[in-house]
Each structure stands twice: as C-alpha cells, then as structure tokens.
C-alpha cells in the first residue's frame, strides 16, 4: 500500500507541475508577447506603443529568463497568489474562492442527485435484463445522454419559469433558484451512472458467489444490498470522481444561462476580457482540484478493492 501511495503521489506532482507549466504559458499564446497581451486587455490597440510595452515588461519582470519567470510565478501560485484581476483589480484568490464555493455547491448537488437516482435504476434494470423495465431505463438514459445542456436549460426555463411560474429562471439567491441548474447538470451523469451500474450489476449477479449467497437462503434484495451493489459500486466510483471534477469548472454553459457566479462563468468572463491572471488562476485551480479528486478516488478504490494494488505491483 505504501508503494501504491508513493506512485500515485509522484504522478500527482508530475501532473500538477505539467499543468502549471501549461498554464504559465497562456500569456505567450497568440503574438507570444505577454506584455502586449496585457496592455491590449487594458487599453485599445492604438495606445499600445513600444515604450509602454518595454516599461510593462520591465515592471512585471518579463525581461528575465523564462525559467526564472516560471519559478517566480510558480512560487506565488503555490501560496495561492495569482496577482490582481485586470478587470476588477481584485485579488484573484478572492474571486476564485467565492466562485469555487458556488461551483462546488452546484456540483455536489448535481452529482449527488445523479448518483442517488442512478443506483436503484441501474440495479433494477440489471435484475430484469431484456424486460420492459430494462428497455425503458435504457431508452430514457440514452435520451438524456443525447440532450445537450445548452438545449435542455432553455427548455426547462420556458416550462418551469415562463409557463408554469414555479421556479426562478436565473440567479443564485435561494434554494428554489438551484433546482433548474442542478437538474440540468444532473441528467447526463445520471444516465452514465445508470448504464455503468446496470452493466456492473449484470456481471456481479452472474458471479458464482451470488449464486452461493442465494443458496444460503438470502432473498434477492438482501443479495443485492450485501453483495451485488457493493461490488458494482467500484466502476461507478471512478466515473463519479471524473464527473465531479468536470462539473467544478466545466459547467460554463449552465452557469452563463442561469447567471450563476461560479467558476465556469468566472473563467468565461476572464477569457472574454483577456484577464490573464484570472484565467491562469482559474484553470490551474480547476486542474489541481480535478487531479486531487481523481487521486483520492484511486486511494479509496485501492482500499475497497486490494486487487488494484496487486495489479499496480505494490503488494
């Protein structure tokens, strides 16, 4: 287990280091001159003259060797210091903290709803393969996979806000305002979770130890809960962590449509306004969280299923 943990930690550090290098290089994209990019975000192109560029390059230390610039930036980034936002002149870490809390709340609610709904649906479908329930669950979940959020969100707003008047159409004020964005984000992962649960449960129910459990007098529900569902959760856990990490910063469309002040909307605004420090801080924060979440899932997976450590060569 120690070797397994060390290997995962090494991979974690290498991944974060590579992500930081890629994030640091963002201002060098385009014309390759960060000083010119920064000035263009503050003033018009006509006001960008060589003297101003040279002065800003010297002020920000951009005239130093690139490796020294990266190490200096990385040292500040490790402390959570990404500088000031070009747009609001507010420390980037403060903006990220507020937006991350909103996105985390949205992601937890959406992924939790998807998980709670998918487990019983997938398990029930697996107990009746080829029957009406199984075919119905498959049809509905495949439909959810095919429906994009940018189409589903306006439809939900039209139905539940405009015509029925039950829920607010946008904002982040009270629990009612969370219903539509959470539902929009939950349907697609719920479809994937359901299909993975069904496939895993089908394999588990065909295993010899399930037959042995039933021969000892356990009912079908007891067999499912004690043996089937627990073993079927392993592949779902991996998918769960990937979706959760993706929702933290990948729900841009939903956050923009519902005017939610989360990470996706924050980074979208930063890209539109060429706000380099905010883009760098947002992207690196999301990548770091995603890597940490997936690594934690690997550890949990290895604890539940020791065969993972055996395949990894750590035991």
Phi and psi restraints in degrees (value plus and minus 20) as a CYANA .aco file:
   2 UNK   PHI     -87.0   -47.0
   2 UNK   PSI     -64.3   -24.3
   3 UNK   PHI     -83.5   -43.5
   3 UNK   PSI     -59.5   -19.5
   4 UNK   PHI     -80.4   -40.4
   4 UNK   PSI     -65.4   -25.4
   5 UNK   PHI     -85.0   -45.0
   5 UNK   PSI     -61.4   -21.4
   6 UNK   PHI     -84.3   -44.3
   6 UNK   PSI     -61.1   -21.1
   7 UNK   PHI     -83.0   -43.0
   7 UNK   PSI     -63.4   -23.4
   8 UNK   PHI     -85.6   -45.6
   8 UNK   PSI     -58.0   -18.0
   9 UNK   PHI     -87.3   -47.3
   9 UNK   PSI     -57.4   -17.4
  10 UNK   PHI     -84.2   -44.2
  10 UNK   PSI     -65.3   -25.3
  11 UNK   PHI     -80.6   -40.6
  11 UNK   PSI     -60.6   -20.6
  12 UNK   PHI     -79.5   -39.5
  12 UNK   PSI     -67.9   -27.9
  13 UNK   PHI     -85.7   -45.7
  13 UNK   PSI     -61.5   -21.5
  14 UNK   PHI     -83.9   -43.9
  14 UNK   PSI     -62.3   -22.3
  15 UNK   PHI     -83.0   -43.0
  15 UNK   PSI     -64.6   -24.6
  16 UNK   PHI     -85.1   -45.1
  16 UNK   PSI     -57.4   -17.4
  17 UNK   PHI     -85.7   -45.7
  17 UNK   PSI     -62.8   -22.8
  18 UNK   PHI     -84.7   -44.7
  18 UNK   PSI     -60.2   -20.2
  19 UNK   PHI     -84.4   -44.4
  19 UNK   PSI     -59.1   -19.1
  20 UNK   PHI     -86.2   -46.2
  20 UNK   PSI     -58.2   -18.2
  21 UNK   PHI     -85.7   -45.7
  21 UNK   PSI     -62.9   -22.9
  22 UNK   PHI     -85.1   -45.1
  22 UNK   PSI     -59.1   -19.1
  23 UNK   PHI     -87.4   -47.4
  23 UNK   PSI     -60.7   -20.7
  24 UNK   PHI     -81.1   -41.1
  24 UNK   PSI     -51.9   -11.9
  25 UNK   PHI     -98.8   -58.8
  25 UNK   PSI     -25.7    14.3
  26 UNK   PHI     -75.0   -35.0
  26 UNK   PSI     -66.8   -26.8
  27 UNK   PHI     -83.9   -43.9
  27 UNK   PSI     -39.8     0.2
  28 UNK   PHI    -104.1   -64.1
  28 UNK   PSI     -24.5    15.5
  29 UNK   PHI     -92.7   -52.7
  29 UNK   PSI     142.4   182.4
  30 UNK   PHI      63.0   103.0
  30 UNK   PSI    -137.1   -97.1
  31 UNK   PHI    -102.8   -62.8
  31 UNK   PSI     -23.8    16.2
  32 UNK   PHI      59.8    99.8
  32 UNK   PSI     -14.6    25.4
  33 UNK   PHI    -139.5   -99.5
  33 UNK   PSI      83.5   123.5
  34 UNK   PHI     -79.5   -39.5
  34 UNK   PSI     -56.7   -16.7
  35 UNK   PHI     -82.6   -42.6
  35 UNK   PSI     -62.8   -22.8
  36 UNK   PHI     -85.9   -45.9
  36 UNK   PSI     -60.3   -20.3
  37 UNK   PHI     -82.0   -42.0
  37 UNK   PSI     -62.9   -22.9
  38 UNK   PHI     -85.9   -45.9
  38 UNK   PSI     -63.9   -23.9
  39 UNK   PHI     -84.4   -44.4
  39 UNK   PSI     -57.8   -17.8
  40 UNK   PHI     -85.5   -45.5
  40 UNK   PSI     -46.9    -6.9
  41 UNK   PHI     -96.9   -56.9
  41 UNK   PSI     -36.6     3.4
  42 UNK   PHI    -121.8   -81.8
  42 UNK   PSI     -57.0   -17.0
  43 UNK   PHI    -153.3  -113.3
  43 UNK   PSI     155.8   195.8
  44 UNK   PHI     -95.2   -55.2
  44 UNK   PSI     144.3   184.3
  45 UNK   PHI     -81.3   -41.3
  45 UNK   PSI     -51.6   -11.6
  46 UNK   PHI     -86.1   -46.1
  46 UNK   PSI     -47.6    -7.6
  47 UNK   PHI    -106.3   -66.3
  47 UNK   PSI     -22.6    17.4
  48 UNK   PHI    -108.5   -68.5
  48 UNK   PSI      82.8   122.8
  49 UNK   PHI    -133.4   -93.4
  49 UNK   PSI     140.0   180.0
  50 UNK   PHI     -76.1   -36.1
  50 UNK   PSI     -57.4   -17.4
  51 UNK   PHI     -84.1   -44.1
  51 UNK   PSI     -62.6   -22.6
  52 UNK   PHI     -84.9   -44.9
  52 UNK   PSI     -60.6   -20.6
  53 UNK   PHI     -82.9   -42.9
  53 UNK   PSI     -64.4   -24.4
  54 UNK   PHI     -84.6   -44.6
  54 UNK   PSI     -60.5   -20.5
  55 UNK   PHI     -85.0   -45.0
  55 UNK   PSI     -63.3   -23.3
  56 UNK   PHI     -87.5   -47.5
  56 UNK   PSI     -57.6   -17.6
  57 UNK   PHI     -82.6   -42.6
  57 UNK   PSI     -60.0   -20.0
  58 UNK   PHI     -90.7   -50.7
  58 UNK   PSI     -59.3   -19.3
  59 UNK   PHI     -85.4   -45.4
  59 UNK   PSI     -57.3   -17.3
  60 UNK   PHI    -110.7   -70.7
  60 UNK   PSI     -20.5    19.5
  61 UNK   PHI      56.9    96.9
  61 UNK   PSI      -0.5    39.5
  62 UNK   PHI     -97.7   -57.7
  62 UNK   PSI     -24.8    15.2
  63 UNK   PHI    -107.9   -67.9
  63 UNK   PSI     -22.0    18.0
  64 UNK   PHI    -102.3   -62.3
  64 UNK   PSI     145.9   185.9
  65 UNK   PHI     -77.2   -37.2
  65 UNK   PSI     125.8   165.8
  66 UNK   PHI     -80.2   -40.2
  66 UNK   PSI     -55.8   -15.8
  67 UNK   PHI     -87.9   -47.9
  67 UNK   PSI     -54.8   -14.8
  68 UNK   PHI     -89.7   -49.7
  68 UNK   PSI     -58.5   -18.5
  69 UNK   PHI     -81.5   -41.5
  69 UNK   PSI     -62.9   -22.9
  70 UNK   PHI     -85.8   -45.8
  70 UNK   PSI     -65.3   -25.3
  71 UNK   PHI     -83.0   -43.0
  71 UNK   PSI     -60.1   -20.1
  72 UNK   PHI     -84.6   -44.6
  72 UNK   PSI     -64.3   -24.3
  73 UNK   PHI     -84.6   -44.6
  73 UNK   PSI     -61.4   -21.4
  74 UNK   PHI     -84.3   -44.3
  74 UNK   PSI     -59.7   -19.7
  75 UNK   PHI     -81.4   -41.4
  75 UNK   PSI     -60.3   -20.3
  76 UNK   PHI     -90.9   -50.9
  76 UNK   PSI     -57.9   -17.9
  77 UNK   PHI     -84.5   -44.5
  77 UNK   PSI     -57.0   -17.0
  78 UNK   PHI     -81.3   -41.3
  78 UNK   PSI     -53.0   -13.0
  79 UNK   PHI    -104.5   -64.5
  79 UNK   PSI     -19.8    20.2
  80 UNK   PHI      63.4   103.4
  80 UNK   PSI      -5.6    34.4
  81 UNK   PHI    -120.5   -80.5
  81 UNK   PSI      84.9   124.9
  82 UNK   PHI    -129.2   -89.2
  82 UNK   PSI      -8.2    31.8
  83 UNK   PHI      66.1   106.1
  83 UNK   PSI    -180.8  -140.8
  84 UNK   PHI    -122.1   -82.1
  84 UNK   PSI     124.7   164.7
  85 UNK   PHI     -86.4   -46.4
  85 UNK   PSI     114.6   154.6
  86 UNK   PHI     -86.0   -46.0
  86 UNK   PSI     -50.2   -10.2
  87 UNK   PHI    -101.0   -61.0
  87 UNK   PSI     -71.0   -31.0
  88 UNK   PHI    -122.7   -82.7
  88 UNK   PSI     -29.0    11.0
  89 UNK   PHI      38.3    78.3
  89 UNK   PSI       9.2    49.2
  90 UNK   PHI    -124.9   -84.9
  90 UNK   PSI     124.1   164.1
  91 UNK   PHI     -73.7   -33.7
  91 UNK   PSI     113.5   153.5
  92 UNK   PHI     -81.7   -41.7
  92 UNK   PSI     -56.8   -16.8
  93 UNK   PHI     -83.0   -43.0
  93 UNK   PSI     -53.5   -13.5
  94 UNK   PHI     -87.5   -47.5
  94 UNK   PSI     -62.4   -22.4
  95 UNK   PHI     -83.9   -43.9
  95 UNK   PSI     -62.3   -22.3
  96 UNK   PHI     -86.8   -46.8
  96 UNK   PSI     -57.7   -17.7
  97 UNK   PHI     -81.9   -41.9
  97 UNK   PSI     -66.3   -26.3
  98 UNK   PHI     -86.9   -46.9
  98 UNK   PSI     -62.8   -22.8
  99 UNK   PHI     -89.0   -49.0
  99 UNK   PSI     -56.3   -16.3
 100 UNK   PHI     -86.4   -46.4
 100 UNK   PSI     -57.2   -17.2
 101 UNK   PHI     -82.4   -42.4
 101 UNK   PSI     -59.7   -19.7
 102 UNK   PHI     -86.4   -46.4
 102 UNK   PSI     -68.6   -28.6
 103 UNK   PHI     -84.9   -44.9
 103 UNK   PSI     -56.7   -16.7
 104 UNK   PHI     -84.7   -44.7
 104 UNK   PSI     -61.9   -21.9
 105 UNK   PHI     -81.2   -41.2
 105 UNK   PSI     -65.5   -25.5
 106 UNK   PHI     -83.7   -43.7
 106 UNK   PSI     -62.5   -22.5
 107 UNK   PHI     -88.0   -48.0
 107 UNK   PSI     -61.8   -21.8
 108 UNK   PHI     -83.2   -43.2
 108 UNK   PSI     -65.2   -25.2
 109 UNK   PHI     -85.5   -45.5
 109 UNK   PSI     -63.3   -23.3
 110 UNK   PHI     -87.7   -47.7
 110 UNK   PSI     -66.9   -26.9
 111 UNK   PHI     -91.6   -51.6
 111 UNK   PSI     -52.8   -12.8
 112 UNK   PHI     -85.3   -45.3
 112 UNK   PSI     -63.8   -23.8
 113 UNK   PHI     -81.8   -41.8
 113 UNK   PSI     -63.4   -23.4
 114 UNK   PHI     -82.8   -42.8
 114 UNK   PSI     -61.9   -21.9
 115 UNK   PHI     -87.4   -47.4
 115 UNK   PSI     -67.1   -27.1
 116 UNK   PHI     -84.3   -44.3
 116 UNK   PSI     -57.4   -17.4
 117 UNK   PHI     -97.1   -57.1
 117 UNK   PSI     -53.0   -13.0
 118 UNK   PHI     -95.3   -55.3
 118 UNK   PSI     -57.2   -17.2
 119 UNK   PHI     -79.6   -39.6
 119 UNK   PSI     -74.3   -34.3
 120 UNK   PHI     -85.8   -45.8
 120 UNK   PSI     -55.6   -15.6
 121 UNK   PHI     -83.8   -43.8
 121 UNK   PSI     -66.7   -26.7
 122 UNK   PHI     -85.2   -45.2
 122 UNK   PSI     -59.8   -19.8
 123 UNK   PHI     -86.6   -46.6
 123 UNK   PSI     -63.6   -23.6
 124 UNK   PHI     -85.3   -45.3
 124 UNK   PSI     -60.3   -20.3
 125 UNK   PHI     -83.4   -43.4
 125 UNK   PSI     -56.9   -16.9
 126 UNK   PHI     -88.8   -48.8
 126 UNK   PSI     -47.7    -7.7
 127 UNK   PHI     -98.7   -58.7
 127 UNK   PSI     -32.5     7.5
 128 UNK   PHI    -151.4  -111.4
 128 UNK   PSI      40.3    80.3
 129 UNK   PHI     -82.1   -42.1
 129 UNK   PSI     112.1   152.1
 130 UNK   PHI      59.5    99.5
 130 UNK   PSI     -23.5    16.5
 131 UNK   PHI    -107.1   -67.1
 131 UNK   PSI     159.7   199.7
 132 UNK   PHI     -81.8   -41.8
 132 UNK   PSI     -62.0   -22.0
 133 UNK   PHI     -81.7   -41.7
 133 UNK   PSI     -65.9   -25.9
 134 UNK   PHI     -81.1   -41.1
 134 UNK   PSI     -67.3   -27.3
 135 UNK   PHI     -85.3   -45.3
 135 UNK   PSI     -57.5   -17.5
 136 UNK   PHI     -86.0   -46.0
 136 UNK   PSI     -64.5   -24.5
 137 UNK   PHI     -81.9   -41.9
 137 UNK   PSI     -63.6   -23.6
 138 UNK   PHI     -82.8   -42.8
 138 UNK   PSI     -63.1   -23.1
 139 UNK   PHI     -82.5   -42.5
 139 UNK   PSI     -65.8   -25.8
 140 UNK   PHI     -86.6   -46.6
 140 UNK   PSI     -65.7   -25.7
 141 UNK   PHI     -87.1   -47.1
 141 UNK   PSI     -58.3   -18.3
 142 UNK   PHI     -85.2   -45.2
 142 UNK   PSI     -52.4   -12.4
 143 UNK   PHI     -85.5   -45.5
 143 UNK   PSI     -60.7   -20.7
 144 UNK   PHI     -84.8   -44.8
 144 UNK   PSI     -55.3   -15.3
 145 UNK   PHI     -83.0   -43.0
 145 UNK   PSI     -56.6   -16.6
 146 UNK   PHI    -100.9   -60.9
 146 UNK   PSI     -33.1     6.9
 147 UNK   PHI    -110.9   -70.9
 147 UNK   PSI      96.4   136.4
 148 UNK   PHI     -96.9   -56.9
 148 UNK   PSI     133.3   173.3
 149 UNK   PHI     -83.8   -43.8
 149 UNK   PSI     -54.4   -14.4
 150 UNK   PHI     -88.5   -48.5
 150 UNK   PSI     -37.6     2.4
 151 UNK   PHI    -114.1   -74.1
 151 UNK   PSI     -61.0   -21.0
 152 UNK   PHI     -87.2   -47.2
 152 UNK   PSI     -62.5   -22.5
 153 UNK   PHI     -78.9   -38.9
 153 UNK   PSI     -71.0   -31.0
 154 UNK   PHI     -81.7   -41.7
 154 UNK   PSI     -55.3   -15.3
 155 UNK   PHI     -83.9   -43.9
 155 UNK   PSI     -64.1   -24.1
 156 UNK   PHI     -83.2   -43.2
 156 UNK   PSI     -58.1   -18.1
 157 UNK   PHI     -84.9   -44.9
 157 UNK   PSI     -64.6   -24.6
 158 UNK   PHI     -81.8   -41.8
 158 UNK   PSI     -61.9   -21.9
 159 UNK   PHI     -95.4   -55.4
 159 UNK   PSI     -73.8   -33.8
 160 UNK   PHI    -109.3   -69.3
 160 UNK   PSI     -39.2     0.8
 161 UNK   PHI    -124.2   -84.2
 161 UNK   PSI     -71.7   -31.7
 162 UNK   PHI     -97.6   -57.6
 162 UNK   PSI     -70.6   -30.6
 163 UNK   PHI    -104.7   -64.7
 163 UNK   PSI     -66.9   -26.9
 164 UNK   PHI    -108.0   -68.0
 164 UNK   PSI     -49.0    -9.0
 165 UNK   PHI      47.7    87.7
 165 UNK   PSI       5.7    45.7
 166 UNK   PHI    -103.9   -63.9
 166 UNK   PSI     -53.7   -13.7
 167 UNK   PHI    -151.8  -111.8
 167 UNK   PSI     131.9   171.9
 168 UNK   PHI     -87.6   -47.6
 168 UNK   PSI     130.0   170.0
 169 UNK   PHI    -104.8   -64.8
 169 UNK   PSI     -40.3    -0.3
 170 UNK   PHI    -182.1  -142.1
 170 UNK   PSI     152.1   192.1
 171 UNK   PHI      85.6   125.6
 171 UNK   PSI     155.9   195.9
 172 UNK   PHI    -162.9  -122.9
 172 UNK   PSI      46.8    86.8
 173 UNK   PHI    -133.7   -93.7
 173 UNK   PSI     -64.8   -24.8
 174 UNK   PHI    -163.4  -123.4
 174 UNK   PSI     152.9   192.9
 175 UNK   PHI     -76.3   -36.3
 175 UNK   PSI     -52.5   -12.5
 176 UNK   PHI     -83.0   -43.0
 176 UNK   PSI     -52.4   -12.4
 177 UNK   PHI     -93.0   -53.0
 177 UNK   PSI     -31.0     9.0
 178 UNK   PHI    -107.1   -67.1
 178 UNK   PSI     -38.8     1.2
 179 UNK   PHI     -81.2   -41.2
 179 UNK   PSI     -73.3   -33.3
 180 UNK   PHI     -86.3   -46.3
 180 UNK   PSI     -66.9   -26.9
 181 UNK   PHI     -84.6   -44.6
 181 UNK   PSI     -57.2   -17.2
 182 UNK   PHI     -85.1   -45.1
 182 UNK   PSI     -63.2   -23.2
 183 UNK   PHI     -84.0   -44.0
 183 UNK   PSI     -60.0   -20.0
 184 UNK   PHI     -81.3   -41.3
 184 UNK   PSI     -62.0   -22.0
 185 UNK   PHI     -98.8   -58.8
 185 UNK   PSI     -42.2    -2.2
 186 UNK   PHI    -104.5   -64.5
 186 UNK   PSI     -48.2    -8.2
 187 UNK   PHI     -84.8   -44.8
 187 UNK   PSI     -63.0   -23.0
 188 UNK   PHI     -89.2   -49.2
 188 UNK   PSI     -69.9   -29.9
 189 UNK   PHI     -81.1   -41.1
 189 UNK   PSI     -52.5   -12.5
 190 UNK   PHI     -80.6   -40.6
 190 UNK   PSI     -59.6   -19.6
 191 UNK   PHI     -83.4   -43.4
 191 UNK   PSI     -64.9   -24.9
 192 UNK   PHI     -86.2   -46.2
 192 UNK   PSI     -64.2   -24.2
 193 UNK   PHI     -79.6   -39.6
 193 UNK   PSI     -60.6   -20.6
 194 UNK   PHI     -83.2   -43.2
 194 UNK   PSI     -65.6   -25.6
 195 UNK   PHI     -86.3   -46.3
 195 UNK   PSI     -60.5   -20.5
 196 UNK   PHI     -87.6   -47.6
 196 UNK   PSI     -61.1   -21.1
 197 UNK   PHI     -82.3   -42.3
 197 UNK   PSI     -63.6   -23.6
 198 UNK   PHI     -80.5   -40.5
 198 UNK   PSI     -67.1   -27.1
 199 UNK   PHI     -83.8   -43.8
 199 UNK   PSI     -63.1   -23.1
 200 UNK   PHI     -86.7   -46.7
 200 UNK   PSI     -62.0   -22.0
 201 UNK   PHI     -85.7   -45.7
 201 UNK   PSI     -55.9   -15.9
 202 UNK   PHI     -81.5   -41.5
 202 UNK   PSI     -63.4   -23.4
 203 UNK   PHI     -87.0   -47.0
 203 UNK   PSI     -61.3   -21.3
 204 UNK   PHI     -86.1   -46.1
 204 UNK   PSI     -62.4   -22.4
 205 UNK   PHI     -86.8   -46.8
 205 UNK   PSI     -39.9     0.1
 206 UNK   PHI    -109.7   -69.7
 206 UNK   PSI     -22.9    17.1
 207 UNK   PHI     -94.0   -54.0
 207 UNK   PSI     131.1   171.1
 208 UNK   PHI     -81.4   -41.4
 208 UNK   PSI     -54.6   -14.6
 209 UNK   PHI     -89.0   -49.0
 209 UNK   PSI     -43.0    -3.0
 210 UNK   PHI     -90.6   -50.6
 210 UNK   PSI     -61.3   -21.3
 211 UNK   PHI     -82.5   -42.5
 211 UNK   PSI     -59.6   -19.6
 212 UNK   PHI     -85.6   -45.6
 212 UNK   PSI     -58.2   -18.2
 213 UNK   PHI     -85.1   -45.1
 213 UNK   PSI     -61.0   -21.0
 214 UNK   PHI     -86.9   -46.9
 214 UNK   PSI     -53.6   -13.6
 215 UNK   PHI     -89.8   -49.8
 215 UNK   PSI     -40.3    -0.3
 216 UNK   PHI    -103.6   -63.6
 216 UNK   PSI     -17.7    22.3
 217 UNK   PHI      80.7   120.7
 217 UNK   PSI     -14.6    25.4
 218 UNK   PHI     -92.2   -52.2
 218 UNK   PSI     120.2   160.2
 219 UNK   PHI     -92.9   -52.9
 219 UNK   PSI     149.7   189.7
 220 UNK   PHI     -82.8   -42.8
 220 UNK   PSI     -61.8   -21.8
 221 UNK   PHI     -85.6   -45.6
 221 UNK   PSI     -61.1   -21.1
 222 UNK   PHI     -84.6   -44.6
 222 UNK   PSI     -60.4   -20.4
 223 UNK   PHI     -83.7   -43.7
 223 UNK   PSI     -61.6   -21.6
 224 UNK   PHI     -83.1   -43.1
 224 UNK   PSI     -65.6   -25.6
 225 UNK   PHI     -93.3   -53.3
 225 UNK   PSI     -63.0   -23.0
 226 UNK   PHI     -99.3   -59.3
 226 UNK   PSI     -55.0   -15.0
 227 UNK   PHI    -140.5  -100.5
 227 UNK   PSI     -67.8   -27.8
 228 UNK   PHI     -88.7   -48.7
 228 UNK   PSI     -75.2   -35.2
 229 UNK   PHI     -85.6   -45.6
 229 UNK   PSI     -58.3   -18.3
 230 UNK   PHI     -81.6   -41.6
 230 UNK   PSI     -64.8   -24.8
 231 UNK   PHI     -93.6   -53.6
 231 UNK   PSI     -49.9    -9.9
 232 UNK   PHI     -93.9   -53.9
 232 UNK   PSI     -37.0     3.0
 233 UNK   PHI     -90.9   -50.9
 233 UNK   PSI     -41.6    -1.6
 234 UNK   PHI     -79.3   -39.3
 234 UNK   PSI     -72.1   -32.1
 235 UNK   PHI     -87.9   -47.9
 235 UNK   PSI     -48.0    -8.0
 236 UNK   PHI     -87.8   -47.8
 236 UNK   PSI     -54.0   -14.0
 237 UNK   PHI     -79.8   -39.8
 237 UNK   PSI     -64.2   -24.2
 238 UNK   PHI     -82.1   -42.1
 238 UNK   PSI     -66.7   -26.7
 239 UNK   PHI     -82.7   -42.7
 239 UNK   PSI     -57.5   -17.5
 240 UNK   PHI     -79.3   -39.3
 240 UNK   PSI     -68.2   -28.2
 241 UNK   PHI     -85.2   -45.2
 241 UNK   PSI     -58.2   -18.2
 242 UNK   PHI     -86.1   -46.1
 242 UNK   PSI     -63.3   -23.3
 243 UNK   PHI     -87.1   -47.1
 243 UNK   PSI     -61.2   -21.2
 244 UNK   PHI     -82.8   -42.8
 244 UNK   PSI     -65.0   -25.0
 245 UNK   PHI     -83.0   -43.0
 245 UNK   PSI     -58.4   -18.4
 246 UNK   PHI     -87.5   -47.5
 246 UNK   PSI     -57.0   -17.0
 247 UNK   PHI     -89.8   -49.8
 247 UNK   PSI     -43.9    -3.9
 248 UNK   PHI     -81.0   -41.0
 248 UNK   PSI     -54.8   -14.8
 249 UNK   PHI    -152.1  -112.1
 249 UNK   PSI     -21.4    18.6
 250 UNK   PHI    -120.6   -80.6
 250 UNK   PSI     -15.0    25.0
 251 UNK   PHI    -114.8   -74.8
 251 UNK   PSI      26.8    66.8
 252 UNK   PHI     -82.5   -42.5
 252 UNK   PSI     -67.9   -27.9
 253 UNK   PHI     -81.6   -41.6
 253 UNK   PSI     -65.5   -25.5
 254 UNK   PHI     -85.8   -45.8
 254 UNK   PSI     -61.9   -21.9
 255 UNK   PHI     -87.2   -47.2
 255 UNK   PSI     -54.7   -14.7
 256 UNK   PHI     -92.2   -52.2
 256 UNK   PSI     -64.5   -24.5
 257 UNK   PHI     -83.5   -43.5
 257 UNK   PSI     -62.5   -22.5
 258 UNK   PHI    -114.8   -74.8
 258 UNK   PSI     -10.3    29.7
 259 UNK   PHI      33.3    73.3
 259 UNK   PSI      29.9    69.9
 260 UNK   PHI    -119.0   -79.0
 260 UNK   PSI     106.3   146.3
 261 UNK   PHI    -100.9   -60.9
 261 UNK   PSI      40.8    80.8
 262 UNK   PHI    -122.8   -82.8
 262 UNK   PSI    -190.5  -150.5
 263 UNK   PHI     -85.6   -45.6
 263 UNK   PSI     -61.7   -21.7
 264 UNK   PHI     -79.9   -39.9
 264 UNK   PSI     -67.9   -27.9
 265 UNK   PHI     -87.1   -47.1
 265 UNK   PSI     -56.7   -16.7
 266 UNK   PHI     -83.4   -43.4
 266 UNK   PSI     -66.6   -26.6
 267 UNK   PHI     -90.0   -50.0
 267 UNK   PSI     -55.7   -15.7
 268 UNK   PHI     -79.1   -39.1
 268 UNK   PSI     -66.9   -26.9
 269 UNK   PHI     -83.9   -43.9
 269 UNK   PSI     -55.9   -15.9
 270 UNK   PHI     -86.0   -46.0
 270 UNK   PSI     -58.8   -18.8
 271 UNK   PHI     -86.8   -46.8
 271 UNK   PSI     -62.8   -22.8
 272 UNK   PHI     -80.9   -40.9
 272 UNK   PSI     -59.2   -19.2
 273 UNK   PHI    -114.0   -74.0
 273 UNK   PSI     -14.2    25.8
 274 UNK   PHI      34.9    74.9
 274 UNK   PSI      20.7    60.7
 275 UNK   PHI    -106.2   -66.2
 275 UNK   PSI      67.4   107.4
 276 UNK   PHI     -79.2   -39.2
 276 UNK   PSI     -70.8   -30.8
 277 UNK   PHI     -79.3   -39.3
 277 UNK   PSI     -58.3   -18.3
 278 UNK   PHI     -89.6   -49.6
 278 UNK   PSI     -57.3   -17.3
 279 UNK   PHI     -83.8   -43.8
 279 UNK   PSI     -66.8   -26.8
 280 UNK   PHI     -82.8   -42.8
 280 UNK   PSI     -68.3   -28.3
 281 UNK   PHI     -83.5   -43.5
 281 UNK   PSI     -60.9   -20.9
 282 UNK   PHI     -87.4   -47.4
 282 UNK   PSI     -66.7   -26.7
 283 UNK   PHI     -85.4   -45.4
 283 UNK   PSI     -65.4   -25.4
 284 UNK   PHI     -85.2   -45.2
 284 UNK   PSI     -57.4   -17.4
 285 UNK   PHI     -84.5   -44.5
 285 UNK   PSI     -63.7   -23.7
 286 UNK   PHI     -85.6   -45.6
 286 UNK   PSI     -65.1   -25.1
 287 UNK   PHI     -82.2   -42.2
 287 UNK   PSI     -63.7   -23.7
 288 UNK   PHI     -81.4   -41.4
 288 UNK   PSI     -64.0   -24.0
 289 UNK   PHI     -83.6   -43.6
 289 UNK   PSI     -62.0   -22.0
 290 UNK   PHI     -83.1   -43.1
 290 UNK   PSI     -62.2   -22.2
 291 UNK   PHI     -87.3   -47.3
 291 UNK   PSI     -62.0   -22.0
 292 UNK   PHI     -84.1   -44.1
 292 UNK   PSI     -61.4   -21.4
 293 UNK   PHI     -84.7   -44.7
 293 UNK   PSI     -66.2   -26.2
 294 UNK   PHI     -86.8   -46.8
 294 UNK   PSI     -55.0   -15.0
 295 UNK   PHI     -87.4   -47.4
 295 UNK   PSI     -62.1   -22.1
 296 UNK   PHI     -81.7   -41.7
 296 UNK   PSI     -57.0   -17.0
 297 UNK   PHI     -85.2   -45.2
 297 UNK   PSI     -58.5   -18.5
 298 UNK   PHI     -79.9   -39.9
 298 UNK   PSI     -63.2   -23.2
 299 UNK   PHI     -82.5   -42.5
 299 UNK   PSI     -65.8   -25.8
 300 UNK   PHI     -84.2   -44.2
 300 UNK   PSI     -59.5   -19.5
 301 UNK   PHI     -82.2   -42.2
 301 UNK   PSI     -61.5   -21.5
 302 UNK   PHI     -87.9   -47.9
 302 UNK   PSI     -53.3   -13.3
 303 UNK   PHI     -88.1   -48.1
 303 UNK   PSI     -62.6   -22.6
 304 UNK   PHI     -93.2   -53.2
 304 UNK   PSI     -59.4   -19.4
 305 UNK   PHI    -142.2  -102.2
 305 UNK   PSI      74.5   114.5
 306 UNK   PHI     -80.6   -40.6
 306 UNK   PSI     -39.3     0.7
 307 UNK   PHI     -81.1   -41.1
 307 UNK   PSI     -45.6    -5.6
 308 UNK   PHI     -83.7   -43.7
 308 UNK   PSI     -61.1   -21.1
 309 UNK   PHI     -88.9   -48.9
 309 UNK   PSI     -52.8   -12.8
 310 UNK   PHI     -86.4   -46.4
 310 UNK   PSI     -65.4   -25.4
 311 UNK   PHI     -84.8   -44.8
 311 UNK   PSI     -51.0   -11.0
 312 UNK   PHI     -95.2   -55.2
 312 UNK   PSI     -33.5     6.5
 313 UNK   PHI      62.0   102.0
 313 UNK   PSI      -2.2    37.8
 314 UNK   PHI    -114.3   -74.3
 314 UNK   PSI     -31.3     8.7
